[in-house]
Amino acid sequence: MELLGLSLLMVGVFVGFGLLIGTLFGFFGMGGSFLVTPALLVLGYPSTVAVGSGLAFVFGTSVIGALRHRDHGQVDYKLAAIMTAAMTAGIELGKSVVFFLEATGMADLVINVSYVGLLALVGLFTLRDAWTDESDDESGASLDLAERVQAIEIPPMVTFRGDVRVSGVIVAAIGLVIGVLSGFLGVGGGFLLMPAMMYGLGIPAAIAVGTDILQITISGAFGAFTYAQSGAVALPVVAFLLVGSALGARIGAGATNLVDEDEIKGYFAAMLLAGSLAVATNKLGNIYGIAALNTVSTVLIFGAAFLVSGAVVLAAVCRLRSNASSTWCRLTTS
């Protein structure tokens, strides 16, 4: 029996996966396409469809989050406008590269390799950040970087919320680069844009998250539309992912009121590294015809989302019950 062209098993897989990613989105403020796109690649979807569907999913998941942060006054519309304009141009460039590579038959290889490198790089950076003792000069280092960027006075200079004054040219350049990656890899850019705003520009964390989600909503809509025009969006897949993510986003958003995000940075880094390893093992399995590697890649990509989402929910429940003596709670919140 099939539903919208998908078997009931795959419907359950996509709804469940959407639930997990929605939980992560609600908690971290990131669209989740950095898991959706490689997951579709692992499941055998063409690279253009995986990228386009990832962007469509980003748009769907980010709408609710953007409205919630707007209500809390955590959105800088000036910053969002500059980033959106720059990223829109970047997404168009990135999309052109994808279809050029598709015509040459190299798209799958290049996108897979790029995913492995990008996820590994960001994952290792986040892991180092998680392992750094809070008493170290970590925050001072990030502040120094932001101060150096703010000291570059290339007109026009723009003042953002939190009394942050930065060159509009630099902000646009950052948005353009992340936009190219978004259009090329099918990622919403959230797991790159948010750290760039906080560590590179010095934007306060709450405002960075809210502005990031608003920007993801706009750029995700544009990216999904451009890919949909080329027939590169698997609408049934996106629909079932969104069904699950609608509930998951509420769970994750509720957890933000109970759990300090810093406490599970290590889990987030592990998720990124697992995504990188999943794409790498899948590619090796296809090249050398080793079915076991394809199985490992599937377990990694879905297992990472399951474990990290579970960690978020468990940490929230432990805090809610104030049961510090529980072994599971200590493991999750330590």
ZIZI-V844814 format. One record per residue. RES is the residue in three letters. PHI is phi in whole degrees, 0 to 359 (999 if undefined). D_LAST is the distance of its C-alpha to the last C-alpha in Angstrom with 2 decimals. Layout:
RES_PHI_D_LAST ; RES_PHI_D_LAST
//
This chain:
MET_999_45.63 ; GLU_236_44.37 ; LEU_228_43.11 ; LEU_55_43.93 ; GLY_84_44.53 ; LEU_244_41.23 ; SER_293_40.91 ; LEU_299_39.08 ; LEU_297_36.48 ; MET_291_35.80 ; VAL_300_35.85 ; GLY_298_33.08 ; VAL_298_31.11 ; PHE_290_31.47 ; VAL_296_30.76 ; GLY_296_27.59 ; PHE_295_26.49 ; GLY_297_27.37 ; LEU_300_25.23 ; LEU_295_22.13 ; ILE_291_23.04 ; GLY_299_23.96 ; THR_298_20.53 ; LEU_295_19.10 ; PHE_296_21.96 ; GLY_299_21.47 ; PHE_272_17.86 ; PHE_269_18.27 ; GLY_76_21.97 ; MET_236_23.19 ; GLY_299_26.13 ; GLY_95_24.93 ; SER_293_28.12 ; PHE_292_26.28 ; LEU_256_25.47 ; VAL_296_28.71 ; THR_298_31.12 ; PRO_296_29.89 ; ALA_296_29.61 ; LEU_292_33.26 ; LEU_297_34.21 ; VAL_297_32.71 ; LEU_280_34.71 ; GLY_97_37.86 ; TYR_285_38.62 ; PRO_302_40.63 ; SER_300_38.80 ; THR_294_40.60 ; VAL_291_39.75 ; ALA_298_36.07 ; VAL_292_35.94 ; GLY_297_38.04 ; SER_292_36.17 ; GLY_298_32.83 ; LEU_293_34.30 ; ALA_296_35.77 ; PHE_295_32.48 ; VAL_303_30.90 ; PHE_299_33.68 ; GLY_297_33.26 ; THR_286_29.53 ; SER_274_29.69 ; VAL_300_32.56 ; ILE_296_30.72 ; GLY_298_27.79 ; ALA_296_30.34 ; LEU_295_32.14 ; ARG_295_29.05 ; HIS_290_28.13 ; ARG_297_31.81 ; ASP_297_31.91 ; HIS_268_29.15 ; GLY_67_31.14 ; GLN_251_28.57 ; VAL_232_31.14 ; ASP_257_33.30 ; TYR_291_36.37 ; LYS_294_37.99 ; LEU_296_35.10 ; ALA_297_34.89 ; ALA_295_38.66 ; ILE_295_38.70 ; MET_297_35.80 ; THR_295_37.37 ; ALA_298_40.79 ; ALA_292_39.55 ; MET_290_37.28 ; THR_299_40.14 ; ALA_296_42.36 ; GLY_295_39.68 ; ILE_298_39.12 ; GLU_296_42.87 ; LEU_296_42.96 ; GLY_297_40.08 ; LYS_297_41.79 ; SER_298_45.03 ; VAL_296_43.41 ; VAL_299_41.99 ; PHE_287_45.43 ; PHE_294_47.16 ; LEU_294_44.95 ; GLU_297_45.54 ; ALA_293_49.26 ; THR_271_48.97 ; GLY_81_46.88 ; MET_251_43.95 ; ALA_300_41.59 ; ASP_302_39.41 ; LEU_296_39.01 ; VAL_294_38.34 ; ILE_294_35.88 ; ASN_298_33.93 ; VAL_297_33.83 ; SER_296_32.88 ; TYR_298_30.00 ; VAL_303_28.71 ; GLY_293_28.94 ; LEU_292_27.60 ; LEU_296_24.51 ; ALA_296_23.76 ; LEU_296_24.33 ; VAL_293_22.17 ; GLY_297_19.40 ; LEU_293_19.51 ; PHE_297_19.63 ; THR_294_16.56 ; LEU_295_14.69 ; ARG_297_15.98 ; ASP_296_14.96 ; ALA_290_11.29 ; TRP_276_11.50 ; THR_284_13.53 ; ASP_296_12.38 ; GLU_300_13.05 ; SER_279_15.71 ; ASP_287_17.62 ; ASP_269_20.54 ; GLU_301_19.01 ; SER_295_20.13 ; GLY_295_23.38 ; ALA_296_24.06 ; SER_293_23.73 ; LEU_295_25.87 ; ASP_299_28.46 ; LEU_298_28.78 ; ALA_297_29.32 ; GLU_294_31.83 ; ARG_294_33.72 ; VAL_294_34.01 ; GLN_293_35.15 ; ALA_283_37.69 ; ILE_279_39.48 ; GLU_261_42.19 ; ILE_254_43.76 ; PRO_300_45.60 ; PRO_274_44.88 ; MET_272_42.07 ; VAL_236_40.05 ; THR_258_38.05 ; PHE_251_35.06 ; ARG_300_33.06 ; GLY_89_31.07 ; ASP_57_34.13 ; VAL_260_33.31 ; ARG_244_36.55 ; VAL_223_36.67 ; SER_295_39.49 ; GLY_297_40.15 ; VAL_294_41.18 ; ILE_293_37.78 ; VAL_300_36.04 ; ALA_294_38.55 ; ALA_296_38.12 ; ILE_297_34.36 ; GLY_297_35.08 ; LEU_295_37.82 ; VAL_297_35.75 ; ILE_293_32.91 ; GLY_295_35.69 ; VAL_299_37.24 ; LEU_296_33.99 ; SER_296_33.64 ; GLY_289_37.20 ; PHE_280_37.05 ; LEU_254_33.84 ; GLY_80_33.62 ; VAL_262_30.35 ; GLY_290_30.21 ; GLY_93_28.95 ; GLY_298_25.98 ; PHE_284_23.36 ; LEU_253_25.82 ; LEU_291_27.41 ; MET_298_24.46 ; PRO_298_23.12 ; ALA_296_26.81 ; MET_290_27.42 ; MET_285_24.44 ; TYR_276_24.55 ; GLY_271_28.21 ; LEU_256_29.92 ; GLY_83_27.70 ; ILE_288_27.60 ; PRO_306_25.13 ; ALA_304_22.13 ; ALA_298_23.25 ; ILE_290_26.78 ; ALA_298_25.82 ; VAL_295_24.08 ; GLY_297_27.03 ; THR_294_29.65 ; ASP_300_28.05 ; ILE_293_28.24 ; LEU_298_31.82 ; GLN_297_32.84 ; ILE_298_31.37 ; THR_301_33.48 ; ILE_288_36.62 ; SER_292_36.21 ; GLY_296_35.02 ; ALA_296_38.16 ; PHE_295_40.38 ; GLY_297_38.91 ; ALA_296_39.15 ; PHE_296_42.71 ; THR_295_43.88 ; TYR_287_42.59 ; ALA_296_43.96 ; GLN_299_47.36 ; SER_265_47.33 ; GLY_70_46.35 ; ALA_253_42.99 ; VAL_232_40.80 ; ALA_275_40.22 ; LEU_301_40.51 ; PRO_300_39.88 ; VAL_297_36.61 ; VAL_298_35.47 ; ALA_299_36.65 ; PHE_289_34.67 ; LEU_297_31.49 ; LEU_290_32.00 ; VAL_301_32.60 ; GLY_289_29.12 ; SER_290_27.45 ; ALA_301_29.19 ; LEU_283_27.17 ; GLY_298_23.92 ; ALA_298_24.20 ; ARG_292_24.47 ; ILE_297_21.36 ; GLY_296_19.31 ; ALA_297_21.04 ; GLY_295_20.25 ; ALA_292_16.51 ; THR_295_16.71 ; ASN_279_17.73 ; LEU_244_14.69 ; VAL_237_11.66 ; ASP_283_11.20 ; GLU_303_12.16 ; ASP_298_10.44 ; GLU_291_6.93 ; ILE_238_8.55 ; LYS_299_11.04 ; GLY_299_10.35 ; TYR_294_11.47 ; PHE_297_14.35 ; ALA_298_15.40 ; ALA_298_15.49 ; MET_295_17.65 ; LEU_296_19.99 ; LEU_294_20.39 ; ALA_294_21.10 ; GLY_297_23.70 ; SER_298_25.27 ; LEU_293_25.50 ; ALA_297_26.88 ; VAL_294_29.70 ; ALA_296_30.51 ; THR_293_30.82 ; ASN_296_32.85 ; LYS_295_35.23 ; LEU_296_35.71 ; GLY_297_36.33 ; ASN_289_39.00 ; ILE_292_40.63 ; TYR_260_40.94 ; GLY_67_41.28 ; ILE_259_38.36 ; ALA_297_37.35 ; ALA_298_34.30 ; LEU_292_32.71 ; ASN_295_33.33 ; THR_294_31.58 ; VAL_300_28.55 ; SER_296_28.45 ; THR_295_28.66 ; VAL_298_25.83 ; LEU_296_23.60 ; ILE_291_24.40 ; PHE_279_24.15 ; GLY_295_21.30 ; ALA_298_19.06 ; ALA_297_19.87 ; PHE_295_19.37 ; LEU_294_15.93 ; VAL_289_14.52 ; SER_299_16.47 ; GLY_298_15.28 ; ALA_296_11.58 ; VAL_297_12.72 ; VAL_296_14.84 ; LEU_296_12.58 ; ALA_297_9.91 ; ALA_294_13.13 ; VAL_296_14.64 ; CYS_298_11.95 ; ARG_294_12.24 ; LEU_297_15.94 ; ARG_274_16.29 ; SER_53_14.19 ; ASN_257_13.33 ; ALA_292_10.42 ; SER_278_12.05 ; SER_292_11.79 ; THR_299_10.49 ; TRP_297_10.00 ; CYS_295_8.11 ; ARG_295_5.55 ; LEU_293_5.63 ; THR_281_5.81 ; THR_260_3.79 ; SER_284_0.00
//
